[in-house]
Amino acid sequence: MTRYVVRRVLLAIVTLWLICTIVFVIVNVLPNNVGRSLAGPFAPQETVDQINERLGTNDPLPVQYVRLLKNTVTFNFGDSFQQHKPVSSVIGAAFFRSAKLAILALIMTIPLAIAAGVFAARRKDKVADRSVVTLGLASSSIPDFVSGVVLVYVFGVLLGWFPVRAQPPDGAGFFTQVHHLFLPALALVIVYFGYIARITRAGVIKALDSDYTRTATMKGLSNRQVMNRHVLRNGLQPTVAVVGIQIGYLFGSLVALERIFNYPGIGSTIFNAVSRKDLPVLQASVILVGIIYMVTTLLADLTIAWMNPRARMDLSTT
C-alpha cells in the first residue's frame, strides 16, 4: 500500500509538470502583447515596452518557463496584472467560494443518488428500476446552465423563494449562505443525480450477481449483512471513482452557471483572466484546478483500495 501511494504521488508530480507545460505553451502560442493590452491601443510603444520589461513578458521563453515552474512549487505567482493584488488572494477567495458551492452540491447529490441507485439495483427490471433510470437519463441530459435559468426564473423571479444572486452579503450566517447557494447547488444536483445513480445501479447489480454475494447468502448472513459487507463495499467502487473525477469539474468548469447566478468562483475567475489577458491569474487558476483533480482522484483511488481487499493485496505485492 505504501509503495502504491508513493507511485501515485510521483505520478501526480509528473502530471502537474505536464499541466504547467501545457499552460505555458498555450499562453505563449496565442498572439498576445500584455503591455499593449494593459496600456491601451493608443499608448506609445515606449510605455508598452516598459510594462513588458517590468512584468517580465519580454524575457526569453526558457526563463519564463523556469519562472512558472518555480511559481508553481512555491505557489507564488506575483500580482494580478489587472487587479494589482497578489494572485494568491484573488484565486484564494474564488476557490473558497467554489468550495462552498461544491460541498453543498455534493452533500445534496451523493446520498440521494446512491440511495436511488441501490434502490433501483435491488428492483432490477421492475417499474421502480425503470423509473429511476429514466429520471436519471432525463436529468443528466439537461445542461447545468439550462436548469439554472429555469430555477432562477421559477423559484427566484416568479415565486421569490430564493435570491437570484448566489453570492451572500458579507458576514452572512450559515443558513443565509445556504439559502443563496441552494439554487445553483440544485442545478448541479439535477445534472449529477442521474449519472451517479446509474453508475451506482450498475455497480450494485454486478455485485449482487457475483459469486461472493451468493456465497455470503449461502453462509446464512442476513440481507443487511450481505449488503453492508459485500455488495456495497464492492458495488460502490465505480461511484467513488466517478465522484472523485467530478469534484474537479465542480471547481473549474462552472463558468456558465456561475455567471447566471453572478457567483465569482474559480470558473468565472478563469474566464475573466482569459478575457482580460491576466496571465498570472490564468496560470495559477488552471494549475490550481489541476491540483484539485489530482488530489481528488488520488483520494478516490486510495478509498477504492481500502474498500476492496483484493486491490489492497495486489498493491502490497507490486
URHUWO-V139027 format. One record per helix or strand. SS is the DSSP state (helix for helix, strand for strand). FROM is the first residue (numbers start at 1). TO is the last residue. Records with the same first field share a line. If there is no record, write none. Layout:
SS=FROM-TO  FROM-TO
This chain:
helix=2-29  34-39  45-55  61-74  87-121  127-140  144-158  174-208  211-218  223-235  237-252  255-260  266-276  279-307  309-316
strand=79-79  86-86
